[in-house]
Amino acid sequence: MQLTLIRHGEALAAVNGNDDKRPLSARGSSQAKRTAEYLKDRIKPDVLVVSPLLRAQQTLAHVQAYFPDVPVMICNKIKPEDDAKAALDWLSQLPYEAIVVVCHMNVVAHMAEILTTESFHPYALAEARIYEQAVIAAGLSTQLESFIPNS
């Protein structure tokens, strides 16, 4: 099974402390577009999973442009301060072989840490990492490749 983890692109600052509605900046949109272009010929997703926060959904829109018929699921367990183990437990229950997840630091890097048992390695803005594993579980994933868009 293949799992692709993506961090959202650069976002604007929160307005009145509302982190949920931060949109991508022009640079963030460009980053997300380059990441989507990189992934379009490398993955064949069965499902796209996204955080409910605006910047993640806007990042996903660039990926979704290449996979318009793939269903989208909104997951409330992959927001910035959510528990990575709980997120992976939720993802492991999905009946799909190729899953793309668009979410946030710190949860995305902690998920990667659990999957590979490697030390914490932060994700760059709009970074994508592709993992292969028999099932989604601690220590069973191998990172196949990664992509970080230019600034």
C-alpha positions in Angstrom: 0.0 0.0 0.0 1.1 3.5 -0.7 0.7 6.5 1.7 1.6 10.0 0.5 1.9 12.7 3.2 1.9 16.3 2.2 2.2 19.5 4.3 0.2 22.5 3.1 1.9 25.4 1.3 2.8 28.7 2.9 -0.2 30.4 4.5 -1.0 33.9 5.4 -1.0 35.0 9.1 -4.0 34.3 11.3 -6.6 37.1 11.4 -8.0 37.8 14.8 -6.3 34.6 16.1 -8.4 32.4 13.7 -5.9 29.7 12.5 -8.6 27.6 10.8 -9.3 30.0 8.0 -5.7 31.0 7.1 -5.5 30.9 3.2 -2.5 30.0 1.2 -0.3 32.9 0.2 0.5 33.4 -3.5 3.8 31.6 -2.8 2.0 28.8 -1.0 -0.3 28.3 -3.9 2.7 28.1 -6.2 4.4 25.6 -3.9 1.2 23.4 -3.8 0.9 23.6 -7.6 4.6 22.4 -8.0 4.0 19.6 -5.5 0.9 18.5 -7.4 2.7 18.5 -10.7 5.5 16.4 -9.2 3.0 13.8 -7.9 0.7 13.6 -10.9 2.7 10.9 -12.6 4.1 9.2 -9.5 0.9 8.3 -7.6 -2.5 6.8 -8.3 -4.6 7.6 -5.3 -7.7 5.8 -4.2 -8.7 8.5 -1.7 -7.6 12.0 -0.8 -7.7 12.9 2.9 -7.5 16.5 4.1 -7.6 18.5 7.2 -10.7 20.8 7.7 -8.4 23.8 7.8 -8.5 26.1 4.8 -4.8 26.1 3.9 -4.7 22.3 3.7 -7.9 22.2 1.6 -6.4 24.8 -0.8 -3.2 22.7 -1.1 -5.3 19.6 -1.8 -7.2 21.5 -4.6 -4.0 21.6 -6.6 -3.5 17.8 -6.2 -7.2 17.2 -6.8 -6.9 18.9 -10.2 -4.9 15.9 -11.4 -7.2 13.4 -9.8 -10.7 14.8 -10.2 -12.5 11.5 -9.8 -10.8 10.5 -6.6 -13.1 10.8 -3.5 -12.1 13.3 -0.8 -12.5 12.7 2.9 -12.2 15.5 5.6 -10.4 14.2 8.7 -10.6 16.1 12.0 -7.7 14.1 13.4 -4.9 15.7 11.3 -5.0 19.3 12.4 -1.7 21.0 13.6 -1.8 19.9 17.3 -3.5 16.5 16.8 -2.1 13.3 18.0 -0.1 11.5 15.3 -0.8 8.0 16.6 -4.6 8.7 16.7 -4.3 10.0 13.1 -2.5 6.9 12.0 -5.0 4.7 13.8 -7.8 6.4 11.9 -5.9 6.1 8.5 -5.2 2.5 9.1 -8.9 1.7 9.1 -9.5 3.1 5.6 -10.2 0.4 3.0 -7.8 1.9 0.4 -4.5 0.9 -1.0 -3.3 4.3 -2.1 -4.0 7.2 0.3 -2.9 10.9 0.0 -3.0 13.0 3.1 -2.7 16.8 3.2 -2.3 18.2 6.7 0.0 20.2 8.9 3.2 20.4 11.0 3.6 18.9 13.6 1.2 16.1 13.1 2.6 15.1 9.6 6.2 14.9 10.8 5.2 12.9 13.9 3.2 10.5 11.7 6.3 10.0 9.5 8.4 9.4 12.6 6.0 6.7 13.8 5.7 5.1 10.4 9.5 4.8 9.9 10.8 4.8 13.5 13.3 7.4 12.3 13.9 10.5 14.3 11.6 13.5 13.9 12.3 15.3 10.6 10.2 18.4 10.0 8.4 18.8 6.7 9.1 21.8 4.5 6.2 23.9 3.2 4.3 21.8 0.6 6.7 18.9 1.0 5.4 15.5 -0.1 6.8 12.2 1.0 5.7 8.9 -0.5 5.8 5.7 1.7 5.3 2.1 1.0 4.0 -0.4 3.6 2.0 -3.6 3.9 -0.3 -1.9 6.4 -0.3 1.5 8.2 1.4 0.7 11.5 4.4 1.8 13.5 7.7 0.9 12.0 6.4 -0.7 8.9 6.9 2.1 6.3 9.7 2.8 4.0 10.1 6.3 2.5 10.3 5.8 -1.3 10.8 9.5 -2.3 10.2 13.0 -1.3 9.7 16.4 -3.0 10.2 19.9 -1.7 9.1 22.7 -4.1 11.5 25.6 -4.7 10.7 28.8 -2.8 
